[in-house]
Amino acid sequence: MKKPSSPGRIFYAAAFPALIICLGVLVFVFREPLWNVFSSPERIREWVTGFGGKAPLVFMALQWLQVVIFIIPGEVTQVAGGYLFGFTRGLLLSLAGIAAGSAFNFWAGRLLGFPFLKAVISEQRLSVYRNFVSTSKAKTAFYLLFVIPGIPKDALSYAAGMWDLKFLPFILLSSVCRIPGILGSVLIGDAVAGKKWFLAVSLGAAAVVLAVLGFIFKEQIRTVLLRIAKKKKN
């Protein structure tokens, strides 16, 4: 890949932070109407369903935006999907939005390259994750990262575009590996909508525990998977 000129490197490195700042300004300017919409699940449902037949597209757009920006936990939009559309439709719409967002991230990483990625993921982590895609067999460990809570999956989608990964297999396999986490979140939303409080609280508690454990032990998990990747490489 041809390295961009110095002005090009500056542009690519500043692209993601600039996007975050612009979104932050918009959120600040429209903070009152946004708060009115997102202050409760009922108001979210009222706002999204207010689009009528376009409501599923609006939800997928929100899910897409969450993946692209990834400063909002994906579980929030996934729970909202189950709450708004029920389990089956919420799951399918969440998967569609996530796949679309992952596709955007993949091609952004591929087209903008390393200077841009350094603004998304630290250079040290990029170097570590690069070992997961060093060979075709080692890529198995890379996709397992998408199953584990606490791993920055949306940021990894940006990095995947820069590496030697084919687009369609990446979208398919990463989406499949995300399904267990999405299932749980959507089911929580569906349980809340159906006022199945025991199920909702139980699933929510389990999700929190798994997320905390994934965050606490993410370095150990990465180390184990890295060893697997290196064994497959050898």
C-alpha positions as CSV (number, residue, x, y, z in Angstrom):
1,M,0.0,0.0,0.0
2,K,1.4,3.4,-1.0
3,K,2.0,5.6,1.9
4,P,0.1,8.9,1.9
5,S,1.9,12.3,1.8
6,S,2.4,14.2,5.0
7,P,-0.8,16.3,4.5
8,G,-2.6,13.1,3.7
9,R,-1.3,11.4,6.9
10,I,-2.5,14.5,8.9
11,F,-5.9,14.3,7.3
12,Y,-6.4,10.6,7.9
13,A,-5.1,10.8,11.5
14,A,-7.5,13.6,12.2
15,A,-10.6,12.2,10.5
16,F,-11.9,10.1,13.3
17,P,-11.3,12.6,16.2
18,A,-12.9,15.3,14.0
19,L,-15.9,13.1,13.5
20,I,-16.3,12.5,17.2
21,I,-15.9,16.2,18.0
22,C,-18.6,17.1,15.4
23,L,-21.0,14.6,16.8
24,G,-20.3,15.9,20.3
25,V,-21.1,19.4,19.2
26,L,-24.4,18.2,17.6
27,V,-25.3,16.3,20.8
28,F,-24.6,19.4,22.9
29,V,-26.7,21.7,20.6
30,F,-29.6,19.3,20.5
31,R,-29.2,17.9,24.0
32,E,-32.8,18.9,25.1
33,P,-34.7,17.1,22.3
34,L,-32.3,14.2,22.5
35,W,-32.9,13.9,26.2
36,N,-36.6,14.0,25.7
37,V,-36.3,11.1,23.2
38,F,-33.8,8.9,25.0
39,S,-34.8,9.5,28.7
40,S,-36.9,6.3,28.8
41,P,-37.6,3.2,26.7
42,E,-41.2,4.3,26.2
43,R,-40.0,7.5,24.6
44,I,-37.5,5.7,22.4
45,R,-40.3,3.4,21.3
46,E,-42.6,6.4,20.6
47,W,-39.9,8.2,18.6
48,V,-38.9,5.3,16.5
49,T,-42.4,4.0,15.8
50,G,-43.4,7.5,14.9
51,F,-41.6,6.9,11.6
52,G,-44.3,4.4,10.7
53,G,-43.2,1.9,8.1
54,K,-39.7,3.5,8.1
55,A,-39.2,2.6,11.8
56,P,-37.0,-0.5,11.1
57,L,-34.8,1.5,8.8
58,V,-34.4,4.2,11.4
59,F,-33.4,1.6,14.0
60,M,-30.9,0.0,11.6
61,A,-29.4,3.5,11.0
62,L,-29.0,4.0,14.7
63,Q,-27.4,0.6,15.0
64,W,-25.1,1.4,12.1
65,L,-24.1,4.7,13.7
66,Q,-23.4,3.0,17.0
67,V,-20.9,0.6,15.3
68,V,-19.2,3.4,13.3
69,I,-18.8,5.6,16.3
70,F,-18.7,2.9,19.0
71,I,-18.7,5.3,21.9
72,I,-22.2,4.1,22.9
73,P,-22.2,0.5,24.1
74,G,-23.8,-1.7,21.5
75,E,-25.9,-3.4,24.1
76,V,-28.0,-0.3,24.5
77,T,-29.2,-0.3,20.9
78,Q,-29.6,-4.1,20.9
79,V,-31.8,-4.0,24.0
80,A,-33.8,-1.3,22.4
81,G,-34.2,-3.5,19.3
82,G,-35.8,-6.3,21.4
83,Y,-37.9,-3.8,23.2
84,L,-39.2,-2.1,20.0
85,F,-39.6,-5.0,17.6
86,G,-39.6,-8.2,19.7
87,F,-37.1,-11.0,19.7
88,T,-37.0,-12.2,16.1
89,R,-37.3,-8.8,14.3
90,G,-35.0,-7.1,16.9
91,L,-32.3,-9.7,16.4
92,L,-32.5,-9.5,12.6
93,L,-32.6,-5.7,12.5
94,S,-29.7,-5.5,14.9
95,L,-27.6,-8.0,12.9
96,A,-28.4,-6.1,9.7
97,G,-27.4,-2.7,11.2
98,I,-24.2,-4.2,12.8
99,A,-23.2,-5.9,9.5
100,A,-23.7,-2.6,7.6
101,G,-21.6,-0.7,10.3
102,S,-18.9,-3.3,10.2
103,A,-18.8,-3.1,6.4
104,F,-18.4,0.7,6.6
105,N,-15.6,0.3,9.2
106,F,-13.8,-2.3,7.1
107,W,-13.7,-0.2,4.0
108,A,-12.8,3.0,6.0
109,G,-9.8,1.1,7.4
110,R,-8.8,-0.2,4.0
111,L,-9.2,3.1,2.2
112,L,-7.8,5.4,4.9
113,G,-5.0,3.1,6.1
114,F,-2.7,3.1,9.1
115,P,-2.6,6.9,9.9
116,F,-6.4,6.8,10.3
117,L,-6.4,3.6,12.3
118,K,-3.9,5.0,14.8
119,A,-6.6,7.5,15.8
120,V,-9.0,4.6,16.4
121,I,-6.8,1.9,18.0
122,S,-3.4,2.3,19.7
123,E,-0.4,1.3,17.6
124,Q,0.6,-1.2,20.3
125,R,-2.8,-3.0,20.1
126,L,-2.8,-2.9,16.4
127,S,0.6,-4.8,16.5
128,V,-0.8,-7.4,18.9
129,Y,-4.0,-7.9,16.9
130,R,-2.0,-8.2,13.7
131,N,-0.7,-11.6,14.9
132,F,-4.2,-13.0,14.8
133,V,-4.4,-12.6,11.0
134,S,-0.8,-13.7,10.1
135,T,-2.0,-16.9,8.6
136,S,-5.3,-18.4,7.4
137,K,-5.4,-20.8,10.4
138,A,-4.5,-18.1,12.9
139,K,-7.5,-16.1,11.7
140,T,-9.7,-18.5,13.7
141,A,-8.5,-16.9,16.9
142,F,-9.1,-13.5,15.5
143,Y,-12.8,-14.2,14.9
144,L,-13.1,-15.7,18.4
145,L,-12.4,-12.1,19.7
146,F,-15.9,-11.2,18.4
147,V,-17.5,-13.6,20.8
148,I,-15.8,-12.3,24.0
149,P,-17.4,-9.5,26.0
150,G,-15.2,-6.4,26.6
151,I,-13.2,-6.7,23.4
152,P,-13.5,-3.6,21.1
153,K,-15.2,-5.4,18.2
154,D,-16.2,-2.3,16.3
155,A,-12.7,-0.9,16.5
156,L,-11.4,-4.3,15.3
157,S,-13.6,-3.9,12.2
158,Y,-11.6,-0.8,11.2
159,A,-8.4,-2.7,11.6
160,A,-9.6,-5.7,9.7
161,G,-9.9,-3.6,6.5
162,M,-6.2,-2.8,6.6
163,W,-5.2,-6.5,7.0
164,D,-5.2,-9.3,4.6
165,L,-8.8,-10.3,5.2
166,K,-11.5,-10.8,2.5
167,F,-14.5,-8.6,2.9
168,L,-17.4,-11.1,2.6
169,P,-15.9,-13.8,4.8
170,F,-15.1,-11.1,7.4
171,I,-18.6,-9.7,7.5
172,L,-20.2,-13.2,7.6
173,L,-17.9,-14.7,10.3
174,S,-17.7,-11.6,12.5
175,S,-21.5,-11.3,12.4
176,V,-22.0,-15.0,13.3
177,C,-19.5,-14.6,16.2
178,R,-21.4,-11.6,17.5
179,I,-24.8,-13.5,17.6
180,P,-24.5,-14.9,21.2
181,G,-24.1,-11.4,22.7
182,I,-26.7,-9.9,20.5
183,L,-29.2,-12.7,21.4
184,G,-28.9,-11.9,25.1
185,S,-29.3,-8.2,24.7
186,V,-32.3,-8.5,22.3
187,L,-33.9,-11.0,24.7
188,I,-33.6,-8.6,27.6
189,G,-35.4,-5.9,25.6
190,D,-38.1,-8.3,24.5
191,A,-38.5,-9.4,28.2
192,V,-38.9,-5.8,29.3
193,A,-41.5,-5.1,26.6
194,G,-43.4,-8.2,27.8
195,K,-43.0,-7.2,31.4
196,K,-41.2,-10.5,32.2
197,W,-39.2,-8.8,34.9
198,F,-37.6,-11.9,36.4
199,L,-36.2,-13.0,33.0
200,A,-35.1,-9.4,32.2
201,V,-33.3,-8.9,35.5
202,S,-31.7,-12.4,35.4
203,L,-30.4,-11.8,31.9
204,G,-29.3,-8.3,32.7
205,A,-27.4,-9.5,35.7
206,A,-25.7,-12.3,33.7
207,A,-24.8,-9.8,31.0
208,V,-23.2,-7.4,33.5
209,V,-21.2,-10.2,35.1
210,L,-20.0,-11.4,31.8
211,A,-19.1,-7.9,30.6
212,V,-17.2,-7.2,33.8
213,L,-15.3,-10.5,33.7
214,G,-14.5,-9.9,30.0
215,F,-13.2,-6.4,30.8
216,I,-11.1,-7.6,33.8
217,F,-9.6,-10.6,32.1
218,K,-9.5,-9.2,28.5
219,E,-5.6,-9.1,28.5
220,Q,-5.4,-12.7,29.7
221,I,-8.0,-13.8,27.1
222,R,-6.1,-12.0,24.4
223,T,-2.9,-13.7,25.6
224,V,-4.5,-17.2,25.4
225,L,-5.9,-16.5,21.9
226,L,-2.6,-15.1,20.8
227,R,-0.9,-18.3,21.8
228,I,-3.5,-20.3,19.9
229,A,-2.8,-18.0,16.9
230,K,0.9,-18.5,17.1
231,K,0.5,-22.3,17.4
232,K,-1.6,-22.3,14.3
233,K,1.0,-20.1,12.6
234,N,3.7,-22.6,13.4
